[in-house]
Amino acid sequence: MKQRILDCTLRDGGLVNRFRFSDEFVRALYKANLEAGIDYMEFGYKSSEDQFDRESFGKWKFCREEDIRDIVGDHHTPMKISVMADVGRTDYRKDIIDRKDSVIDMIRIATYGNTIDEALEMTEYCAEKGYETSVNIMAISNNTREELSDILDKLGRSPADAIYLVDSYGSFYPEQIRSLAAFYVEKTAGTGKQIGIHAHNNQQLAFANTIEAVNSGISLIDVTVNGMGRGAGNCSTEQLLGYFREREEELPILEFIEKYMLPLKKDGVVWGYDIPYLLTGQGRRHPSSAIQFMQEKKTAYSKLYYSLQMGMKA
C-alpha cells in the first residue's frame, strides 16, 4: 500500500502542555501540514467532559466540532482530519456525531490489550456513523505474541480500516519492530486493513523504528513536528519527509518550527530524549516516573535505574 503520513503533534504534543495551543499555532500547523502534503492531521482527543475538567486543559483535549471548524472551516482539502478516542475516557455515543455532520474523517480508538472488546464496540459504532477507524493497541511490549495474535484475529474481523503497532514505552529495537510489523501484516493479510506505526523516542530509535516498519510493509505512519510528544517524543515530521525523497515539502515544516516550536521551547515546554526516558524505555516501563523525575529536576540517574529495577520510587 502507498505510505500515508499522519501528523499527531496536537494530540501527542498536547500531553506535554495540557493541550494549551493557541488558535494561531493550530491554524499555522494546519497550513504547514497541507503544504507539506501530510495525509492526516490529528487535532487531539475526544475526551469526556464529565471525566476531565475543561478548565484544566486546552480545547484539543476535547475536540468539539465547533472548535475544529473554527480552524478549518468546512475543510475542503485533500488532507483528512482525525481525533483519538481512548477506551473508557470518551463518551462516544454522546460526543461522536454522524460523519455527514462533521469535518472529522477518522476516529482513532486507543486501547490496551485487555480492553479490546470495548474497543471493538467503539469501532463498530464509529464505522456505523460513517467514519474511517483505526485501533491503536498500546503498550504491546507487555503482551505476549499469543495475546497479540488473538487481538489481531479479532481486529481482522472488525470494521476497523487500520490497526496500529504502538511502541508506547519506546522500548523496541529495529529488529523487534521488523518482526512485529511482519507479524501484523501477515495476520491481517487479505483483510484490506492498513497497518500503522506509532513510535516513541525513548532510546532515540523512533525514526529508525518507523523506517524499519515501513520497509516491513507498514503503510500508515505517525509523526509529530520536531518530535513533540509525551516524554521523549516521537518520530519527527521533518525527518520522515527528508527520507521520502519524492516528498520535498519539508520547507513548510521547517518554517513552522522556526516560528512556533522554538518559542514553545523558549517558554519552557520540554520534550525529547533524555536519560530518564532511556531508562524507562529499556525497562519497558510507562514514562510517568521519568516525567516526574525530570519535572523535579533530579539527576541521580543511577538511583532511578535501581528504583525502576526494584519497582520503587526514585
N, C-alpha and C positions, 0 to 999 in steps of 0.2 A: 504494500500500500504506500501511497505518497505520504511522506512525512508532513505532519501539521504541527504547528507550534502554538502553545497556549501560554499566555502571559498571566501569571498569578501574583504579580507584585502587590496589588492591593490586598489580596487575601492572605498570603503567607507573610508579606511585609507588614500587613496590618497587625500581626501578632507582636510586632516589635514596638509599635507606637499606639496601641489600642485603637487602631483604625482611624486615627485623627489626621486624615489627609484633607487638605483644603480642596475646594472645588476647582481652583486654578490648577493645582497639581494633577487632579484626576483628568481634567479636560486635556491638559498637555500630554499626559501619558496616553490617553485615548488617541490623540492626534499622532503621536510618535509611533504608536503601535500600528496604526493604519498605514503610515508612510513606510514603515519597516516591513510591511507585508505579513504581519502576525495574523494567524488564522482565528484565534480565540482570545478574548480578554475577559479574565475573571474579575468581577467587581468586589467580591467579598463573600461573606456568609449570609445565609438566610436563617439567622438565629432567632429563637423565640424571645419576644419582648416580655413574656411572662417570666422567663428564667433569667434574663440578663437586663440590667438597668440601662436604659438608653442614655441616661445622663453620664454614665461611666465609660461610654465608648463612643467612637465616631460612627457616622451613619452607615459605613460599609461593613459593620458587624451585622447589620440587619437587611441591607439592600432592599429597601422599599422600592416599589415600582416607580413612584414619583421622583425619588432621588436619582435613580438611574436615568430616567427620562430628562431630568434637569441637565444632565451631562450630554446625552447622545441624541436628544430629540426623538424622532421616530426611527432613527438608526437604519437608514437605507445604505448600508455599506457591505463590502464582501466579508468583513471581519464579524465573527459571531460573538455573542455575549454569553458568559456563563456565570453561575454562582454556585457556592458549595453549601450543601445541607448535611449537617452532622447528625448521625443517628442519635436520637434521644435529646437533641438540643434544638430541634426545629419543629414548629407547629405546621407541618407541611400541608395538612388538609385544610388549614385556615389561610396560610400565608402564600401558598403557591397557587396562583390563579391559572386559568386556561391560557395556553400558549398563544392563542389568537388575540388575546388582550394584553400581551406582554411584549417587551422588547428583548426579553431573555430567550436565548436559543437552547442552552444546555443547562441541566441541573446535574451537578456532580455530587454523588452521595458518598460521604466518608464513613467508613465503618471499620471496626475491628473484626477479627475472625469470629469471635463469639457472639456478635450481633448481626451476623449475615442474614438471618431470616427477616429481621426487621428492615434491613437494608433492601432486601428483595421486595418487601411490601411497598417501601417508598419508591423504588424503581418502577414498579408496576403502576403506581398511582401517577407518577410524573410522566411516564410514557403515555398513559391514557389521556393525560391533559395535553399531549401533543409535543412534548419536549424531547430533544436528544437527551440521553442519560449516560452517565458513566458511574461505575462503582469503584471507589478508591479503597483498596484493602490496606489498612495502616498497620505499621509495626510487624511486618511479616517476618522479621528476624526472630520473632518469638514463636512462630508457627513451624510445625514440622512439615515436611514435604507431603505427608499423607493428609494432614489437615488442609493444606493449600489445594491439594488435588480435589478434595471433597468440595471446597469452596468454589473452585473453578468449574467443577461439574455443575453446580447449582447455577452459577452465573451464566454458563453456556446455554442453559435452558431458559434464561430470563430475557426480558426485552432490552436489557442494557446494550447500548451501542458500543461502549468501550469499557475496558477493565484495566485498572491501573496497578502496576507494580510500584509500591511506595516504600522507599528506604527511609522510614520516619526518623530513625536514630542516626542516620549517616554511618551505618556500621558495615556496609558491604564493600567488598573489593571487586575490581573489574571482572575477575574470573567467576565470582559468585553471581554477579549481575548477568554475565553471559549465560550461565547455566539457568538462572531463574527466568530470564527473558525467553530462552528457547523453550523452557517448560510451559510458560504461559501461552506462547504461540502454538505449541504442539497441542496443549489441552483444549484450545479454542478453535482449532483448525476446522474449517467447514461451517462455522457459525456466522461468519461475516463480521465478527466483532473486531474492533481495533484494540490494540494493547498500548497502554501508555506507561510513561516512566516519570516518577517524581522523586528527584534525588536531593539529599541534604549534604552539606559540605563539611561535616564534622572532621573528616580525615583528608580534606582538600581533594576529594575524589568525585565531587558532584558532576563536573564536566566530563571527566574520563568515564565515569559510570554511565552517563547519558549517552555518550558516543558508542560505548560498548553495547548498550541496549538497542540503539538504532541499527548498528551493524548486525544485531541478532534478530532483527525483524520487527522491532517495536516502531510504531508509526505516529504516536501522539506524544508530544514532548513538552513537559512543563519547564518554564524558565521564569526568572524574575530579573528585572533591570538592576544591574550592579550586584546581582545575587542577593538582594534584600529579602530576608526571611527570618523566621524564628531561629534564634541562636546563631549557628554557624552559617545560616542562609542556604541558598540553592544554586543550581546551575544558572549562570548569568546569561541573559539575553545576548549581550554583546559577544560573548564567547561563541555561542551557538551560531549566531548569524555569520560570524567570521569563518566558522567551519563549513557551513553550506555556501561554497564559493559562488554558486549561482544566485544566491540571495545577497546582493551587495547593498542592502538597505540599512546597513549598520549605522550610518551617519546620524539619522534622526534620534536613535537611542543614545549615541554619544553626546549629542547636543542636549538631550533631556537630562542626562547625568550631570553635565556641567551646570545646567540652570537650576535643577531641582533636587538631585540626590546629594550633591556636595553640600548645599545649605542644610539639608536634614542632618548630615553627619556633624556639621559645624555646630548645630543646635543641640548636639548630644545624643542623637538617636544612634544606637550601637547595634551592629550585627556583623557577622563574618567570623572566619576561622580564628580560634584561639585554643590554647592548651586544654582548658576545661572541657570544651566541646570535643576535642580529640579523645579525651579520656572516657567521656560518656559514650561516644561512638564506638570506641574499641571494646567497651564493656557491654554494648547493646542495651544501653540504658536511656530512658527518656532524658532530654537535656534540661529538665527543670532544675536539677541540683546544680548543674553548671551555670545556668542562667542566674540563680540566686548567688552562687559563688562570685560571678562576675559583678553583679549589682552591688555586692558588699565589698568590692574592690580587694578581694583576697588574692594572694599569690602563692599560698602554700600548696603547690600542685601535688607534691608527694603525699600530703595529708588527704587531699581529695582522692587521689589514687587509692589509698588504703581504705578510705571510707566507702568508696564505690565497691571495692573488693569485699568489704565486710558488711555492706548494706547499712552503713551508719551515716550520720550527718557530719559533713566536713566542718 
